[in-house]
Amino acid sequence: MKDLFEKKTLSWAMYDWANSAFATTVIAGFFPIFFREYWSVDVASVETTFRLGAASSISSLIIVILAPILGAIADRAGVKKKLLMVFAFVGVLSTFSLFLVSYGYWQAAIVLFVVGSLGFSGANVFYDALLLEVAPDSDRIHAVSGFGYALGYLGGGVLFAVNVFMVLKPEIFGFADSGEAVRYSFVSVAIWWAVFSIPIILFVKETPPARPQSAVESVVAGLRQLRDTFRDIQAKRTILIFLFAYWFYIDGVHTVFRMSVDYGLSIGLNANDLISALLMVQFVGFPAAIIFGKLGQKIGPRTGIYIGILVYVVATIWAYFIQSGVEFFILAAMIGLVQGGIQALSRSLYGQMIPVGEAGEYFGFFSMVSKSAAVIGPFLVGWTAAMFGPRNSILSVIVLFAVGAMLLYFVRTPDRASG
């Protein structure tokens, strides 16, 4: 545990603390509610769900196209940190700009949400790749990856708690109403994200490539290397099968995260209950992600991922029958126990498989797979809700987890002997 608080490890993990505020307050929390009740007011519920799902899918699709290309270039030029800063700046600026969007202007809100999500996801490509800079030892990689997610839950939860208090008691902060408090919460996320990104910039050192290249050389060579890496992945059966498995089950994880609040609203649950449950997830997720990181070292990452998938399937089936805010709280607690863990172990397991010195490029593919999954899931839920109603839409997620689990069985991993 002590080595997790080394300067470079803690500085790397603090970026998760920084950008998770966007994931909690914006993506999962206030944006779906504010979009439905302020920017897209007087619009049918199913249409609002469709718009949210489409927006999430569009931002993810852009990352699908860009991530592997950017990763290849970053490896060639040694600019992972610089590109992380660029995408983080885009995310921070877009998040701040949500404050300026007026009542009823859902189109502007959607555009800023898409751009902000692009900044968030794009920066994560390079953040993930830097994991191998701080944890080159395979014995530590699962614990360090889990530690990053744990700090993300804690950091996102701390600011989200303040934001929730702002919305519930706006008069204490001098706001006219809850709507104004929500708008200022977007400003607080932008500031939080910017300030806590400083440690990774200052204290995480990026190993330069053997022969750094210019921007033009990097683009040309990066695209050529991207082609070669794609062929290499096709030839490496274990990596290829894992990426397919990951594509399916992480689609379910992202979809549950992005659409759960909107799902609760669509079946008539109270918005304050939903927000409070989401807040609880952050603080449950903090110790759970650390425990999952340690668990990955004990029982193997693949077995840990299976545990997470099983919990998601049970929670999804229960969500179909949910009738009260109390049930939503219980479901949220279940998800909080495994959400960070399944992502952390997936990232660290993949990190063990890839060639040394090509982290940016391979994690570009990893991010591409992750975000292409998020293209399908939210759109599927939105479309199914429009066609068959919100309760039926949630069941579509189960198929994703089931297929992912089945494919994961055929992945030859370091923990194969133990599970």
CORFEN-V745700 format. One record per backbone hydrogen bond with DSSP energy under -1.0 kcal/mol. CO is the residue of the C=O (numbers start at 0). NH is the residue of the N-H. E is the energy in kcal/mol with one decimal. If there is no record, write none. Layout:
BEGIN
co	nh	e
CO	NH	E
CO	NH	E
END
This chain:
BEGIN
co	nh	e
0	3	-1.2
1	4	-1.7
2	5	-1.3
5	9	-3.2
6	10	-2.5
7	11	-2.1
8	12	-2.4
9	13	-1.9
11	14	-1.3
12	16	-1.3
13	17	-2.0
14	18	-2.8
15	19	-1.7
18	21	-1.1
18	22	-1.2
19	23	-2.5
20	24	-1.9
21	25	-1.0
21	26	-2.4
22	27	-2.2
23	28	-1.7
24	29	-2.7
25	30	-1.1
29	33	-3.4
30	34	-2.9
31	35	-1.7
32	36	-2.5
33	37	-2.0
33	38	-1.8
34	39	-2.9
37	103	-1.5
43	47	-2.0
44	48	-2.2
45	49	-2.0
46	50	-2.4
47	51	-2.4
48	52	-2.5
49	53	-2.7
50	54	-2.4
51	55	-2.2
52	56	-2.0
53	57	-2.5
54	58	-2.1
55	59	-1.9
56	60	-2.4
57	61	-1.8
58	62	-1.5
59	63	-2.1
60	64	-1.6
61	65	-2.2
62	66	-3.1
65	69	-2.9
66	70	-2.5
67	71	-2.0
68	72	-2.2
69	73	-2.6
70	74	-1.9
71	75	-1.7
72	76	-2.6
73	77	-1.8
73	78	-1.2
78	82	-2.5
79	83	-2.2
80	84	-2.2
81	85	-2.0
82	86	-2.4
83	87	-2.4
84	88	-2.3
85	89	-2.0
86	90	-2.3
87	91	-2.8
88	92	-2.7
89	93	-2.2
90	94	-2.3
91	95	-2.4
92	96	-1.9
95	98	-1.4
96	99	-1.6
97	100	-1.1
101	104	-1.8
103	105	-1.8
104	108	-1.8
105	109	-2.4
106	110	-2.2
107	111	-2.4
108	112	-2.2
109	113	-2.6
110	114	-2.5
111	115	-2.8
112	116	-2.5
113	117	-1.9
114	118	-2.3
115	119	-2.4
116	120	-2.8
117	121	-2.7
118	122	-2.0
119	123	-1.2
122	126	-2.1
123	127	-2.7
124	128	-1.5
125	129	-1.7
127	130	-1.4
128	131	-1.1
129	132	-1.1
129	133	-1.3
130	134	-2.0
136	139	-1.8
136	140	-1.1
139	143	-2.7
140	144	-2.4
141	145	-2.2
142	146	-2.2
143	147	-2.0
144	148	-1.8
145	149	-2.4
146	150	-2.5
147	151	-1.8
148	152	-2.3
149	153	-2.3
150	154	-3.3
151	155	-2.7
152	156	-2.1
153	157	-2.6
154	158	-1.9
155	159	-2.1
156	160	-2.4
157	161	-1.7
158	162	-2.7
159	163	-2.9
160	164	-2.2
161	165	-2.3
162	166	-2.0
163	167	-2.7
164	168	-2.4
168	171	-1.1
169	174	-2.6
176	180	-1.6
177	181	-2.3
178	182	-1.9
179	183	-2.1
180	184	-1.5
181	185	-1.2
182	186	-1.0
183	187	-2.2
184	188	-1.8
185	189	-1.9
186	190	-2.1
187	191	-2.5
188	192	-2.8
189	193	-2.0
190	194	-2.7
191	195	-2.2
194	197	-1.3
196	200	-1.2
197	201	-2.1
198	202	-2.9
199	203	-1.0
213	217	-2.8
214	218	-2.1
215	219	-2.4
216	220	-3.0
217	221	-2.5
218	222	-2.3
219	223	-1.9
220	224	-2.9
221	225	-2.4
222	226	-1.9
223	227	-2.0
224	228	-3.1
225	229	-2.4
226	230	-1.9
227	231	-2.4
228	232	-3.0
229	233	-2.0
230	234	-1.7
231	235	-1.6
234	236	-1.1
235	239	-2.3
236	240	-2.7
237	241	-2.3
238	242	-2.5
239	243	-1.9
240	244	-2.7
241	245	-3.4
242	246	-2.2
243	247	-1.5
244	248	-2.2
245	249	-2.5
247	251	-1.3
248	252	-1.6
249	253	-2.8
250	254	-2.2
251	255	-2.3
252	256	-2.1
253	257	-2.8
254	258	-2.3
255	259	-1.3
258	262	-2.4
259	263	-2.5
260	264	-2.4
261	265	-2.3
262	266	-1.3
263	268	-2.7
264	267	-1.4
269	273	-1.9
270	274	-2.4
271	275	-2.3
272	276	-2.3
273	277	-2.2
274	278	-2.2
275	279	-2.0
276	280	-1.7
277	281	-1.1
278	282	-1.1
279	283	-2.1
280	284	-2.8
281	285	-1.1
283	287	-1.5
284	288	-2.4
285	289	-1.2
286	290	-2.5
287	291	-2.6
288	292	-1.9
289	293	-2.0
290	294	-2.8
291	295	-2.3
293	297	-1.3
294	298	-2.9
299	303	-1.7
300	304	-2.3
301	305	-2.0
302	306	-1.9
303	307	-1.8
304	308	-2.5
305	309	-2.4
306	310	-2.0
307	311	-2.1
308	312	-2.3
309	313	-2.2
310	314	-2.5
311	315	-2.5
312	316	-2.2
313	317	-2.1
314	318	-2.1
317	320	-1.3
323	327	-1.5
324	328	-2.0
325	329	-1.9
326	330	-2.5
327	331	-2.5
328	332	-2.1
329	333	-2.0
330	334	-2.4
331	335	-2.6
332	336	-1.4
334	337	-1.1
334	338	-2.7
337	341	-2.6
338	342	-1.2
339	343	-2.8
340	344	-2.7
341	345	-1.2
342	346	-2.3
343	347	-2.4
344	348	-2.4
345	349	-2.1
346	350	-2.0
347	351	-1.4
349	353	-1.3
354	357	-1.3
357	361	-2.5
358	362	-3.1
359	363	-1.4
360	364	-1.6
361	365	-2.1
362	366	-2.9
363	367	-2.3
364	368	-2.7
365	369	-2.3
366	370	-3.1
367	371	-2.4
368	372	-1.6
369	373	-1.4
371	375	-1.1
372	376	-2.1
375	379	-2.8
376	380	-2.6
377	381	-2.6
378	382	-2.9
379	383	-2.8
380	384	-2.5
381	385	-1.8
382	386	-2.0
383	387	-3.4
384	388	-1.5
388	392	-1.4
389	393	-1.2
392	395	-1.1
393	396	-1.2
394	397	-1.2
396	400	-1.4
397	401	-2.4
398	402	-2.4
399	403	-2.1
400	404	-2.4
401	405	-2.0
402	406	-2.3
403	407	-2.1
404	408	-1.1
406	409	-1.4
407	410	-1.6
412	415	-1.9
414	417	-1.1
414	418	-1.0
END
